[in-house]
């Protein structure tokens, strides 16, 4: 699948997909000057979108995806890293919630 169809299917712009490619968040195969997106790329983009909705930075997302690619998505190393990021994000949310509750009181 080419970049236009890939971006349209996932509700993101082609520029967004190109940006993710430039930053190494997506690692699609390039053939004849054009990117070819596979199932693994779809899974990565869905993960990027999911993590962005949870307010993860692109740097954090890149670390998570890199570990998953190197160690496998179901490896203990990958799961532990992902869990540590989720725990940290949970702490950040709790801190913000506490701050807003104080303001509300």
Phi and psi restraints in degrees (range 20) as a CNS / XPLOR table:
assign (resid 1 and name C) (resid 2 and name N)
       (resid 2 and name CA) (resid 2 and name C) 1.0 -92.3 20.0 2
assign (resid 2 and name N) (resid 2 and name CA)
       (resid 2 and name C) (resid 3 and name N) 1.0 171.2 20.0 2
assign (resid 2 and name C) (resid 3 and name N)
       (resid 3 and name CA) (resid 3 and name C) 1.0 -61.2 20.0 2
assign (resid 3 and name N) (resid 3 and name CA)
       (resid 3 and name C) (resid 4 and name N) 1.0 -39.3 20.0 2
assign (resid 3 and name C) (resid 4 and name N)
       (resid 4 and name CA) (resid 4 and name C) 1.0 -62.6 20.0 2
assign (resid 4 and name N) (resid 4 and name CA)
       (resid 4 and name C) (resid 5 and name N) 1.0 -49.0 20.0 2
assign (resid 4 and name C) (resid 5 and name N)
       (resid 5 and name CA) (resid 5 and name C) 1.0 -66.1 20.0 2
assign (resid 5 and name N) (resid 5 and name CA)
       (resid 5 and name C) (resid 6 and name N) 1.0 -41.4 20.0 2
assign (resid 5 and name C) (resid 6 and name N)
       (resid 6 and name CA) (resid 6 and name C) 1.0 -61.1 20.0 2
assign (resid 6 and name N) (resid 6 and name CA)
       (resid 6 and name C) (resid 7 and name N) 1.0 -47.5 20.0 2
assign (resid 6 and name C) (resid 7 and name N)
       (resid 7 and name CA) (resid 7 and name C) 1.0 -67.0 20.0 2
assign (resid 7 and name N) (resid 7 and name CA)
       (resid 7 and name C) (resid 8 and name N) 1.0 -40.4 20.0 2
assign (resid 7 and name C) (resid 8 and name N)
       (resid 8 and name CA) (resid 8 and name C) 1.0 -63.9 20.0 2
assign (resid 8 and name N) (resid 8 and name CA)
       (resid 8 and name C) (resid 9 and name N) 1.0 -41.7 20.0 2
assign (resid 8 and name C) (resid 9 and name N)
       (resid 9 and name CA) (resid 9 and name C) 1.0 -62.3 20.0 2
assign (resid 9 and name N) (resid 9 and name CA)
       (resid 9 and name C) (resid 10 and name N) 1.0 -27.7 20.0 2
assign (resid 9 and name C) (resid 10 and name N)
       (resid 10 and name CA) (resid 10 and name C) 1.0 -107.0 20.0 2
assign (resid 10 and name N) (resid 10 and name CA)
       (resid 10 and name C) (resid 11 and name N) 1.0 4.4 20.0 2
assign (resid 10 and name C) (resid 11 and name N)
       (resid 11 and name CA) (resid 11 and name C) 1.0 68.8 20.0 2
assign (resid 11 and name N) (resid 11 and name CA)
       (resid 11 and name C) (resid 12 and name N) 1.0 31.2 20.0 2
assign (resid 11 and name C) (resid 12 and name N)
       (resid 12 and name CA) (resid 12 and name C) 1.0 -125.4 20.0 2
assign (resid 12 and name N) (resid 12 and name CA)
       (resid 12 and name C) (resid 13 and name N) 1.0 162.3 20.0 2
assign (resid 12 and name C) (resid 13 and name N)
       (resid 13 and name CA) (resid 13 and name C) 1.0 -80.4 20.0 2
assign (resid 13 and name N) (resid 13 and name CA)
       (resid 13 and name C) (resid 14 and name N) 1.0 161.5 20.0 2
assign (resid 13 and name C) (resid 14 and name N)
       (resid 14 and name CA) (resid 14 and name C) 1.0 -63.3 20.0 2
assign (resid 14 and name N) (resid 14 and name CA)
       (resid 14 and name C) (resid 15 and name N) 1.0 -36.0 20.0 2
assign (resid 14 and name C) (resid 15 and name N)
       (resid 15 and name CA) (resid 15 and name C) 1.0 -61.3 20.0 2
assign (resid 15 and name N) (resid 15 and name CA)
       (resid 15 and name C) (resid 16 and name N) 1.0 -38.9 20.0 2
assign (resid 15 and name C) (resid 16 and name N)
       (resid 16 and name CA) (resid 16 and name C) 1.0 -62.9 20.0 2
assign (resid 16 and name N) (resid 16 and name CA)
       (resid 16 and name C) (resid 17 and name N) 1.0 -45.5 20.0 2
assign (resid 16 and name C) (resid 17 and name N)
       (resid 17 and name CA) (resid 17 and name C) 1.0 -61.7 20.0 2
assign (resid 17 and name N) (resid 17 and name CA)
       (resid 17 and name C) (resid 18 and name N) 1.0 -44.2 20.0 2
assign (resid 17 and name C) (resid 18 and name N)
       (resid 18 and name CA) (resid 18 and name C) 1.0 -62.1 20.0 2
assign (resid 18 and name N) (resid 18 and name CA)
       (resid 18 and name C) (resid 19 and name N) 1.0 -40.2 20.0 2
assign (resid 18 and name C) (resid 19 and name N)
       (resid 19 and name CA) (resid 19 and name C) 1.0 -62.0 20.0 2
assign (resid 19 and name N) (resid 19 and name CA)
       (resid 19 and name C) (resid 20 and name N) 1.0 -45.0 20.0 2
assign (resid 19 and name C) (resid 20 and name N)
       (resid 20 and name CA) (resid 20 and name C) 1.0 -63.4 20.0 2
assign (resid 20 and name N) (resid 20 and name CA)
       (resid 20 and name C) (resid 21 and name N) 1.0 -35.8 20.0 2
assign (resid 20 and name C) (resid 21 and name N)
       (resid 21 and name CA) (resid 21 and name C) 1.0 -65.6 20.0 2
assign (resid 21 and name N) (resid 21 and name CA)
       (resid 21 and name C) (resid 22 and name N) 1.0 -44.8 20.0 2
assign (resid 21 and name C) (resid 22 and name N)
       (resid 22 and name CA) (resid 22 and name C) 1.0 -62.3 20.0 2
assign (resid 22 and name N) (resid 22 and name CA)
       (resid 22 and name C) (resid 23 and name N) 1.0 -36.7 20.0 2
assign (resid 22 and name C) (resid 23 and name N)
       (resid 23 and name CA) (resid 23 and name C) 1.0 -84.2 20.0 2
assign (resid 23 and name N) (resid 23 and name CA)
       (resid 23 and name C) (resid 24 and name N) 1.0 -6.3 20.0 2
assign (resid 23 and name C) (resid 24 and name N)
       (resid 24 and name CA) (resid 24 and name C) 1.0 83.9 20.0 2
assign (resid 24 and name N) (resid 24 and name CA)
       (resid 24 and name C) (resid 25 and name N) 1.0 9.6 20.0 2
assign (resid 24 and name C) (resid 25 and name N)
       (resid 25 and name CA) (resid 25 and name C) 1.0 -73.3 20.0 2
assign (resid 25 and name N) (resid 25 and name CA)
       (resid 25 and name C) (resid 26 and name N) 1.0 -35.7 20.0 2
assign (resid 25 and name C) (resid 26 and name N)
       (resid 26 and name CA) (resid 26 and name C) 1.0 -112.8 20.0 2
assign (resid 26 and name N) (resid 26 and name CA)
       (resid 26 and name C) (resid 27 and name N) 1.0 142.1 20.0 2
assign (resid 26 and name C) (resid 27 and name N)
       (resid 27 and name CA) (resid 27 and name C) 1.0 -129.8 20.0 2
assign (resid 27 and name N) (resid 27 and name CA)
       (resid 27 and name C) (resid 28 and name N) 1.0 54.0 20.0 2
assign (resid 27 and name C) (resid 28 and name N)
       (resid 28 and name CA) (resid 28 and name C) 1.0 -66.4 20.0 2
assign (resid 28 and name N) (resid 28 and name CA)
       (resid 28 and name C) (resid 29 and name N) 1.0 152.0 20.0 2
assign (resid 28 and name C) (resid 29 and name N)
       (resid 29 and name CA) (resid 29 and name C) 1.0 -73.4 20.0 2
assign (resid 29 and name N) (resid 29 and name CA)
       (resid 29 and name C) (resid 30 and name N) 1.0 141.3 20.0 2
assign (resid 29 and name C) (resid 30 and name N)
       (resid 30 and name CA) (resid 30 and name C) 1.0 -115.2 20.0 2
assign (resid 30 and name N) (resid 30 and name CA)
       (resid 30 and name C) (resid 31 and name N) 1.0 127.9 20.0 2
assign (resid 30 and name C) (resid 31 and name N)
       (resid 31 and name CA) (resid 31 and name C) 1.0 -137.7 20.0 2
assign (resid 31 and name N) (resid 31 and name CA)
       (resid 31 and name C) (resid 32 and name N) 1.0 125.0 20.0 2
assign (resid 31 and name C) (resid 32 and name N)
       (resid 32 and name CA) (resid 32 and name C) 1.0 60.9 20.0 2
assign (resid 32 and name N) (resid 32 and name CA)
       (resid 32 and name C) (resid 33 and name N) 1.0 33.7 20.0 2
assign (resid 32 and name C) (resid 33 and name N)
       (resid 33 and name CA) (resid 33 and name C) 1.0 80.9 20.0 2
assign (resid 33 and name N) (resid 33 and name CA)
       (resid 33 and name C) (resid 34 and name N) 1.0 2.3 20.0 2
assign (resid 33 and name C) (resid 34 and name N)
       (resid 34 and name CA) (resid 34 and name C) 1.0 -125.1 20.0 2
assign (resid 34 and name N) (resid 34 and name CA)
       (resid 34 and name C) (resid 35 and name N) 1.0 143.7 20.0 2
assign (resid 34 and name C) (resid 35 and name N)
       (resid 35 and name CA) (resid 35 and name C) 1.0 -77.1 20.0 2
assign (resid 35 and name N) (resid 35 and name CA)
       (resid 35 and name C) (resid 36 and name N) 1.0 144.0 20.0 2
assign (resid 35 and name C) (resid 36 and name N)
       (resid 36 and name CA) (resid 36 and name C) 1.0 -122.4 20.0 2
assign (resid 36 and name N) (resid 36 and name CA)
       (resid 36 and name C) (resid 37 and name N) 1.0 117.7 20.0 2
assign (resid 36 and name C) (resid 37 and name N)
       (resid 37 and name CA) (resid 37 and name C) 1.0 -97.2 20.0 2
assign (resid 37 and name N) (resid 37 and name CA)
       (resid 37 and name C) (resid 38 and name N) 1.0 135.6 20.0 2
assign (resid 37 and name C) (resid 38 and name N)
       (resid 38 and name CA) (resid 38 and name C) 1.0 -114.1 20.0 2
assign (resid 38 and name N) (resid 38 and name CA)
       (resid 38 and name C) (resid 39 and name N) 1.0 -175.6 20.0 2
assign (resid 38 and name C) (resid 39 and name N)
       (resid 39 and name CA) (resid 39 and name C) 1.0 -60.0 20.0 2
assign (resid 39 and name N) (resid 39 and name CA)
       (resid 39 and name C) (resid 40 and name N) 1.0 -40.4 20.0 2
assign (resid 39 and name C) (resid 40 and name N)
       (resid 40 and name CA) (resid 40 and name C) 1.0 -62.0 20.0 2
assign (resid 40 and name N) (resid 40 and name CA)
       (resid 40 and name C) (resid 41 and name N) 1.0 -35.6 20.0 2
assign (resid 40 and name C) (resid 41 and name N)
       (resid 41 and name CA) (resid 41 and name C) 1.0 -69.0 20.0 2
assign (resid 41 and name N) (resid 41 and name CA)
       (resid 41 and name C) (resid 42 and name N) 1.0 -37.6 20.0 2
assign (resid 41 and name C) (resid 42 and name N)
       (resid 42 and name CA) (resid 42 and name C) 1.0 -62.3 20.0 2
assign (resid 42 and name N) (resid 42 and name CA)
       (resid 42 and name C) (resid 43 and name N) 1.0 -45.3 20.0 2
assign (resid 42 and name C) (resid 43 and name N)
       (resid 43 and name CA) (resid 43 and name C) 1.0 -62.6 20.0 2
assign (resid 43 and name N) (resid 43 and name CA)
       (resid 43 and name C) (resid 44 and name N) 1.0 -42.9 20.0 2
assign (resid 43 and name C) (resid 44 and name N)
       (resid 44 and name CA) (resid 44 and name C) 1.0 -62.3 20.0 2
assign (resid 44 and name N) (resid 44 and name CA)
       (resid 44 and name C) (resid 45 and name N) 1.0 -44.4 20.0 2
assign (resid 44 and name C) (resid 45 and name N)
       (resid 45 and name CA) (resid 45 and name C) 1.0 -65.0 20.0 2
assign (resid 45 and name N) (resid 45 and name CA)
       (resid 45 and name C) (resid 46 and name N) 1.0 -40.4 20.0 2
assign (resid 45 and name C) (resid 46 and name N)
       (resid 46 and name CA) (resid 46 and name C) 1.0 -62.9 20.0 2
assign (resid 46 and name N) (resid 46 and name CA)
       (resid 46 and name C) (resid 47 and name N) 1.0 -38.3 20.0 2
assign (resid 46 and name C) (resid 47 and name N)
       (resid 47 and name CA) (resid 47 and name C) 1.0 -66.4 20.0 2
assign (resid 47 and name N) (resid 47 and name CA)
       (resid 47 and name C) (resid 48 and name N) 1.0 -41.9 20.0 2
assign (resid 47 and name C) (resid 48 and name N)
       (resid 48 and name CA) (resid 48 and name C) 1.0 -59.8 20.0 2
assign (resid 48 and name N) (resid 48 and name CA)
       (resid 48 and name C) (resid 49 and name N) 1.0 -47.2 20.0 2
assign (resid 48 and name C) (resid 49 and name N)
       (resid 49 and name CA) (resid 49 and name C) 1.0 -62.5 20.0 2
assign (resid 49 and name N) (resid 49 and name CA)
       (resid 49 and name C) (resid 50 and name N) 1.0 -43.8 20.0 2
assign (resid 49 and name C) (resid 50 and name N)
       (resid 50 and name CA) (resid 50 and name C) 1.0 -61.3 20.0 2
assign (resid 50 and name N) (resid 50 and name CA)
       (resid 50 and name C) (resid 51 and name N) 1.0 -46.0 20.0 2
assign (resid 50 and name C) (resid 51 and name N)
       (resid 51 and name CA) (resid 51 and name C) 1.0 -69.3 20.0 2
assign (resid 51 and name N) (resid 51 and name CA)
       (resid 51 and name C) (resid 52 and name N) 1.0 -34.9 20.0 2
assign (resid 51 and name C) (resid 52 and name N)
       (resid 52 and name CA) (resid 52 and name C) 1.0 -64.1 20.0 2
assign (resid 52 and name N) (resid 52 and name CA)
       (resid 52 and name C) (resid 53 and name N) 1.0 -37.6 20.0 2
assign (resid 52 and name C) (resid 53 and name N)
       (resid 53 and name CA) (resid 53 and name C) 1.0 -65.3 20.0 2
assign (resid 53 and name N) (resid 53 and name CA)
       (resid 53 and name C) (resid 54 and name N) 1.0 -23.9 20.0 2
assign (resid 53 and name C) (resid 54 and name N)
       (resid 54 and name CA) (resid 54 and name C) 1.0 -91.2 20.0 2
assign (resid 54 and name N) (resid 54 and name CA)
       (resid 54 and name C) (resid 55 and name N) 1.0 10.7 20.0 2
assign (resid 54 and name C) (resid 55 and name N)
       (resid 55 and name CA) (resid 55 and name C) 1.0 67.4 20.0 2
assign (resid 55 and name N) (resid 55 and name CA)
       (resid 55 and name C) (resid 56 and name N) 1.0 29.3 20.0 2
assign (resid 55 and name C) (resid 56 and name N)
       (resid 56 and name CA) (resid 56 and name C) 1.0 -77.5 20.0 2
assign (resid 56 and name N) (resid 56 and name CA)
       (resid 56 and name C) (resid 57 and name N) 1.0 143.5 20.0 2
assign (resid 56 and name C) (resid 57 and name N)
       (resid 57 and name CA) (resid 57 and name C) 1.0 -75.5 20.0 2
assign (resid 57 and name N) (resid 57 and name CA)
       (resid 57 and name C) (resid 58 and name N) 1.0 162.1 20.0 2
assign (resid 57 and name C) (resid 58 and name N)
       (resid 58 and name CA) (resid 58 and name C) 1.0 -64.4 20.0 2
assign (resid 58 and name N) (resid 58 and name CA)
       (resid 58 and name C) (resid 59 and name N) 1.0 -31.3 20.0 2
assign (resid 58 and name C) (resid 59 and name N)
       (resid 59 and name CA) (resid 59 and name C) 1.0 -64.7 20.0 2
assign (resid 59 and name N) (resid 59 and name CA)
       (resid 59 and name C) (resid 60 and name N) 1.0 -44.8 20.0 2
assign (resid 59 and name C) (resid 60 and name N)
       (resid 60 and name CA) (resid 60 and name C) 1.0 -63.8 20.0 2
assign (resid 60 and name N) (resid 60 and name CA)
       (resid 60 and name C) (resid 61 and name N) 1.0 -42.1 20.0 2
assign (resid 60 and name C) (resid 61 and name N)
       (resid 61 and name CA) (resid 61 and name C) 1.0 -62.8 20.0 2
assign (resid 61 and name N) (resid 61 and name CA)
       (resid 61 and name C) (resid 62 and name N) 1.0 -41.2 20.0 2
assign (resid 61 and name C) (resid 62 and name N)
       (resid 62 and name CA) (resid 62 and name C) 1.0 -62.8 20.0 2
assign (resid 62 and name N) (resid 62 and name CA)
       (resid 62 and name C) (resid 63 and name N) 1.0 -41.4 20.0 2
assign (resid 62 and name C) (resid 63 and name N)
       (resid 63 and name CA) (resid 63 and name C) 1.0 -61.7 20.0 2
assign (resid 63 and name N) (resid 63 and name CA)
       (resid 63 and name C) (resid 64 and name N) 1.0 -45.1 20.0 2
assign (resid 63 and name C) (resid 64 and name N)
       (resid 64 and name CA) (resid 64 and name C) 1.0 -61.4 20.0 2
assign (resid 64 and name N) (resid 64 and name CA)
       (resid 64 and name C) (resid 65 and name N) 1.0 -48.7 20.0 2
assign (resid 64 and name C) (resid 65 and name N)
       (resid 65 and name CA) (resid 65 and name C) 1.0 -64.6 20.0 2
assign (resid 65 and name N) (resid 65 and name CA)
       (resid 65 and name C) (resid 66 and name N) 1.0 -38.6 20.0 2
assign (resid 65 and name C) (resid 66 and name N)
       (resid 66 and name CA) (resid 66 and name C) 1.0 -62.6 20.0 2
assign (resid 66 and name N) (resid 66 and name CA)
       (resid 66 and name C) (resid 67 and name N) 1.0 -46.2 20.0 2
assign (resid 66 and name C) (resid 67 and name N)
       (resid 67 and name CA) (resid 67 and name C) 1.0 -63.1 20.0 2
assign (resid 67 and name N) (resid 67 and name CA)
       (resid 67 and name C) (resid 68 and name N) 1.0 -38.9 20.0 2
assign (resid 67 and name C) (resid 68 and name N)
       (resid 68 and name CA) (resid 68 and name C) 1.0 -65.6 20.0 2
assign (resid 68 and name N) (resid 68 and name CA)
       (resid 68 and name C) (resid 69 and name N) 1.0 -38.6 20.0 2
assign (resid 68 and name C) (resid 69 and name N)
       (resid 69 and name CA) (resid 69 and name C) 1.0 -69.0 20.0 2
assign (resid 69 and name N) (resid 69 and name CA)
       (resid 69 and name C) (resid 70 and name N) 1.0 -39.6 20.0 2
assign (resid 69 and name C) (resid 70 and name N)
       (resid 70 and name CA) (resid 70 and name C) 1.0 -76.3 20.0 2
assign (resid 70 and name N) (resid 70 and name CA)
       (resid 70 and name C) (resid 71 and name N) 1.0 -38.8 20.0 2
assign (resid 70 and name C) (resid 71 and name N)
       (resid 71 and name CA) (resid 71 and name C) 1.0 -107.4 20.0 2
assign (resid 71 and name N) (resid 71 and name CA)
       (resid 71 and name C) (resid 72 and name N) 1.0 -7.3 20.0 2
assign (resid 71 and name C) (resid 72 and name N)
       (resid 72 and name CA) (resid 72 and name C) 1.0 94.1 20.0 2
assign (resid 72 and name N) (resid 72 and name CA)
       (resid 72 and name C) (resid 73 and name N) 1.0 140.3 20.0 2
assign (resid 72 and name C) (resid 73 and name N)
       (resid 73 and name CA) (resid 73 and name C) 1.0 -64.3 20.0 2
assign (resid 73 and name N) (resid 73 and name CA)
       (resid 73 and name C) (resid 74 and name N) 1.0 -23.6 20.0 2
assign (resid 73 and name C) (resid 74 and name N)
       (resid 74 and name CA) (resid 74 and name C) 1.0 -104.0 20.0 2
assign (resid 74 and name N) (resid 74 and name CA)
       (resid 74 and name C) (resid 75 and name N) 1.0 13.4 20.0 2
assign (resid 74 and name C) (resid 75 and name N)
       (resid 75 and name CA) (resid 75 and name C) 1.0 -79.9 20.0 2
assign (resid 75 and name N) (resid 75 and name CA)
       (resid 75 and name C) (resid 76 and name N) 1.0 157.9 20.0 2
assign (resid 75 and name C) (resid 76 and name N)
       (resid 76 and name CA) (resid 76 and name C) 1.0 -62.2 20.0 2
assign (resid 76 and name N) (resid 76 and name CA)
       (resid 76 and name C) (resid 77 and name N) 1.0 -39.7 20.0 2
assign (resid 76 and name C) (resid 77 and name N)
       (resid 77 and name CA) (resid 77 and name C) 1.0 -60.5 20.0 2
assign (resid 77 and name N) (resid 77 and name CA)
       (resid 77 and name C) (resid 78 and name N) 1.0 -46.9 20.0 2
assign (resid 77 and name C) (resid 78 and name N)
       (resid 78 and name CA) (resid 78 and name C) 1.0 -64.5 20.0 2
assign (resid 78 and name N) (resid 78 and name CA)
       (resid 78 and name C) (resid 79 and name N) 1.0 -45.5 20.0 2
assign (resid 78 and name C) (resid 79 and name N)
       (resid 79 and name CA) (resid 79 and name C) 1.0 -63.0 20.0 2
assign (resid 79 and name N) (resid 79 and name CA)
       (resid 79 and name C) (resid 80 and name N) 1.0 -43.4 20.0 2
assign (resid 79 and name C) (resid 80 and name N)
       (resid 80 and name CA) (resid 80 and name C) 1.0 -64.6 20.0 2
assign (resid 80 and name N) (resid 80 and name CA)
       (resid 80 and name C) (resid 81 and name N) 1.0 -41.1 20.0 2
assign (resid 80 and name C) (resid 81 and name N)
       (resid 81 and name CA) (resid 81 and name C) 1.0 -63.5 20.0 2
assign (resid 81 and name N) (resid 81 and name CA)
       (resid 81 and name C) (resid 82 and name N) 1.0 -46.4 20.0 2
assign (resid 81 and name C) (resid 82 and name N)
       (resid 82 and name CA) (resid 82 and name C) 1.0 -60.6 20.0 2
assign (resid 82 and name N) (resid 82 and name CA)
       (resid 82 and name C) (resid 83 and name N) 1.0 -43.4 20.0 2
assign (resid 82 and name C) (resid 83 and name N)
       (resid 83 and name CA) (resid 83 and name C) 1.0 -63.0 20.0 2
assign (resid 83 and name N) (resid 83 and name CA)
       (resid 83 and name C) (resid 84 and name N) 1.0 -40.3 20.0 2
assign (resid 83 and name C) (resid 84 and name N)
       (resid 84 and name CA) (resid 84 and name C) 1.0 -65.2 20.0 2
assign (resid 84 and name N) (resid 84 and name CA)
       (resid 84 and name C) (resid 85 and name N) 1.0 -38.3 20.0 2
assign (resid 84 and name C) (resid 85 and name N)
       (resid 85 and name CA) (resid 85 and name C) 1.0 -65.9 20.0 2
assign (resid 85 and name N) (resid 85 and name CA)
       (resid 85 and name C) (resid 86 and name N) 1.0 -41.4 20.0 2
assign (resid 85 and name C) (resid 86 and name N)
       (resid 86 and name CA) (resid 86 and name C) 1.0 -64.7 20.0 2
assign (resid 86 and name N) (resid 86 and name CA)
       (resid 86 and name C) (resid 87 and name N) 1.0 -40.8 20.0 2
assign (resid 86 and name C) (resid 87 and name N)
       (resid 87 and name CA) (resid 87 and name C) 1.0 -63.1 20.0 2
assign (resid 87 and name N) (resid 87 and name CA)
       (resid 87 and name C) (resid 88 and name N) 1.0 -42.3 20.0 2
assign (resid 87 and name C) (resid 88 and name N)
       (resid 88 and name CA) (resid 88 and name C) 1.0 -63.8 20.0 2
assign (resid 88 and name N) (resid 88 and name CA)
       (resid 88 and name C) (resid 89 and name N) 1.0 -42.4 20.0 2
assign (resid 88 and name C) (resid 89 and name N)
       (resid 89 and name CA) (resid 89 and name C) 1.0 -64.9 20.0 2
assign (resid 89 and name N) (resid 89 and name CA)
       (resid 89 and name C) (resid 90 and name N) 1.0 -37.4 20.0 2
assign (resid 89 and name C) (resid 90 and name N)
       (resid 90 and name CA) (resid 90 and name C) 1.0 -62.2 20.0 2
assign (resid 90 and name N) (resid 90 and name CA)
       (resid 90 and name C) (resid 91 and name N) 1.0 -41.7 20.0 2
assign (resid 90 and name C) (resid 91 and name N)
       (resid 91 and name CA) (resid 91 and name C) 1.0 -63.5 20.0 2
assign (resid 91 and name N) (resid 91 and name CA)
       (resid 91 and name C) (resid 92 and name N) 1.0 -42.3 20.0 2
assign (resid 91 and name C) (resid 92 and name N)
       (resid 92 and name CA) (resid 92 and name C) 1.0 -61.6 20.0 2
assign (resid 92 and name N) (resid 92 and name CA)
       (resid 92 and name C) (resid 93 and name N) 1.0 -43.3 20.0 2
assign (resid 92 and name C) (resid 93 and name N)
       (resid 93 and name CA) (resid 93 and name C) 1.0 -65.8 20.0 2
assign (resid 93 and name N) (resid 93 and name CA)
       (resid 93 and name C) (resid 94 and name N) 1.0 -42.5 20.0 2
assign (resid 93 and name C) (resid 94 and name N)
       (resid 94 and name CA) (resid 94 and name C) 1.0 -62.2 20.0 2
assign (resid 94 and name N) (resid 94 and name CA)
       (resid 94 and name C) (resid 95 and name N) 1.0 -39.5 20.0 2
assign (resid 94 and name C) (resid 95 and name N)
       (resid 95 and name CA) (resid 95 and name C) 1.0 -64.3 20.0 2
assign (resid 95 and name N) (resid 95 and name CA)
       (resid 95 and name C) (resid 96 and name N) 1.0 -44.9 20.0 2
assign (resid 95 and name C) (resid 96 and name N)
       (resid 96 and name CA) (resid 96 and name C) 1.0 -64.1 20.0 2
assign (resid 96 and name N) (resid 96 and name CA)
       (resid 96 and name C) (resid 97 and name N) 1.0 -41.8 20.0 2
assign (resid 96 and name C) (resid 97 and name N)
       (resid 97 and name CA) (resid 97 and name C) 1.0 -62.1 20.0 2
assign (resid 97 and name N) (resid 97 and name CA)
       (resid 97 and name C) (resid 98 and name N) 1.0 -42.3 20.0 2
assign (resid 97 and name C) (resid 98 and name N)
       (resid 98 and name CA) (resid 98 and name C) 1.0 -61.1 20.0 2
assign (resid 98 and name N) (resid 98 and name CA)
       (resid 98 and name C) (resid 99 and name N) 1.0 -43.5 20.0 2
assign (resid 98 and name C) (resid 99 and name N)
       (resid 99 and name CA) (resid 99 and name C) 1.0 -60.4 20.0 2
assign (resid 99 and name N) (resid 99 and name CA)
       (resid 99 and name C) (resid 100 and name N) 1.0 -45.1 20.0 2
assign (resid 99 and name C) (resid 100 and name N)
       (resid 100 and name CA) (resid 100 and name C) 1.0 -69.7 20.0 2
assign (resid 100 and name N) (resid 100 and name CA)
       (resid 100 and name C) (resid 101 and name N) 1.0 -34.4 20.0 2
assign (resid 100 and name C) (resid 101 and name N)
       (resid 101 and name CA) (resid 101 and name C) 1.0 -65.6 20.0 2
assign (resid 101 and name N) (resid 101 and name CA)
       (resid 101 and name C) (resid 102 and name N) 1.0 -38.5 20.0 2
assign (resid 101 and name C) (resid 102 and name N)
       (resid 102 and name CA) (resid 102 and name C) 1.0 -64.2 20.0 2
assign (resid 102 and name N) (resid 102 and name CA)
       (resid 102 and name C) (resid 103 and name N) 1.0 -41.8 20.0 2
assign (resid 102 and name C) (resid 103 and name N)
       (resid 103 and name CA) (resid 103 and name C) 1.0 -65.2 20.0 2
assign (resid 103 and name N) (resid 103 and name CA)
       (resid 103 and name C) (resid 104 and name N) 1.0 -36.6 20.0 2
assign (resid 103 and name C) (resid 104 and name N)
       (resid 104 and name CA) (resid 104 and name C) 1.0 -69.8 20.0 2
assign (resid 104 and name N) (resid 104 and name CA)
       (resid 104 and name C) (resid 105 and name N) 1.0 -32.5 20.0 2
